[in-house]
């Protein structure tokens, strides 16, 4: 079963709330997290207090392998590092003791993917989206968003964005 953009955004944006805090040097995990919520009904419940209330995710439409979950994961990266495994469509937030918090993620269309190290420059809740000039050239109908698309569910960035 494929993951919709909406399901991906709800899934991936949850990691901003998963025991991390942002510092001027990036993410910092609070004490190792045996308290990470793993019950999908709670993780993907409605969020009525958001600026744009988020309905509950229909778990029947989301393959359970993409649920947020703690998994065994060995990495040489420091605790709190985010690793995106594009071929397998997973994002890992490294924890201690060879564990990681894993999320299913959506990957861009073929030819638009990237693979390299990057730093998270900043995070935004309900961000404005501005299509790159190259995208507007490919899809002229997007020109109306050259100065940005307002936040909300029609915005491709949806509820949260990490800018690399």
N, C-alpha and C positions, 0 to 999 in steps of 0.2 A: 504494500500500500504506500502511495507516495505521500509526502508531507506537504501541506499547503504552506504558503508564505505566512499566513496568519498563525498556524500551528508552530512553525519555526520561530517566529518572532516571540511568541509567548514562551516557548521552550528556551530559546537562547537568552532572552532578556532576563530570565529568572536568575541567571548566575550573578547579576549585579546585586541581587538580594541574598546571596548564599553565604553569608558570613564574611564578606569582603568589605573592606573600606578602601577608599581611594586616598592616596597620599600624594605629595608632590613628586614622589619617585615611582608612582604606579600603584599596584594593588598590594595590600598587606592583609594577610589572613589573620583573624583573631585566633585564639587558641585552637588547636586541632579540633575538628568538628564532629564529635560523635552525635551532636544534636542536629545534623543536617536532616531536614524533612525528606522522607523518601516515599510517602504515601501519595500516589498520583492524584487522588481525589482532592487532596489538600493543595498540592503543588499547582495544579491546573484549575483550581476553583475560580469562580468569578472574583473580580477585583473592582467592586462597585465604587470605591473611594478614589479611583484614579481620575485625572483631569477629564479623560474620556473613558467612562466605565468600561471595563473589559469583561465580556461574558466568559463563562466557564468554557474550557476546551472540551469538545466532544471526544472523549478518550477512545471511542470506537473508530474514529477517523485517524488516529495517530498510532502508528506501529509502536508497541511497547519498548522495542529496543532503543527508541529515541527519547524515552522518558528520562528526566534528570535522575541520575543514580550514582552511587559511589561504586567504583570499580577498582580492581587491581590494576596498577599502572606504574611501571618503573620508568623513571626519567632522571637524567642528569641535571635537569633544570631545577632551579630553586622552587620551594613551596610558594604557591601563588602565581606561578607562570600559567599563561593561557596558551594552549597548543591546539591548533586546528588541523585535523587530519582530513584533508579535502577528499581523497579518494573514498574514504569510508563514511564521510559526512558526520563526523563527530568533532565536538569541541571538548577539550579536557582542561580542567582547572586543577593543577597539581596540588596535592595535599601531602602530608607527611606519611611515613610508613608505607611507601610504595602504593599509595592510593591516589585516586583522582575523582573529581566530580565530573561526570560525563553528560553531555547534552547532545541531542541530535541537532544538526544545523543544515540550512539550505546553502547550496553552493551556486555561484553565478553561472550563467550560460557558458558553454564551451567558447574559448577564445577571450573570455573576460576574467578568468581566474588568475590568481597570483600565488606565488610560493616563495616566501622569504621571511626573514625575521623583521618584526616591526614592533614599535612601542605604541601603547595606547596613549595618545596625546590628550584626549579628553572624552568624557562620557556626557551624554545628554538624555534627559527624559523628554519625551514628546518633541523630537527635533524637527526642524524645518529641513526639507530635502531639496537640494538643488542639483539637477542633472548636469553632468559634465558637458562641456561644449561638444566633445566627440559623440556623446549619446544624442544630443539634440540634432547633430548633423545626420545621424543614422535614422532618427525618429523625429522628423520636424514637428510633429504634433506636440512634442514636449517643450517647444519654444515658450509656451505660455508659462512655464515654470522656471524660466531662466533666472528670475529673481527669487526663486524658492517656492516650494509648495508648503502650505500651512500644515502644522501637525494634525494627526488624526489617523483614522483607519484606512483612508485612501492613500496616505503617504507611504511609499515603499519602506521607509525606515520604521514605521509603526511606532511602538511605545518607547523604545530605547535604541540608542546607537552608541557604538564604540568607534571613535575616529582614530585611524592608524596613521 
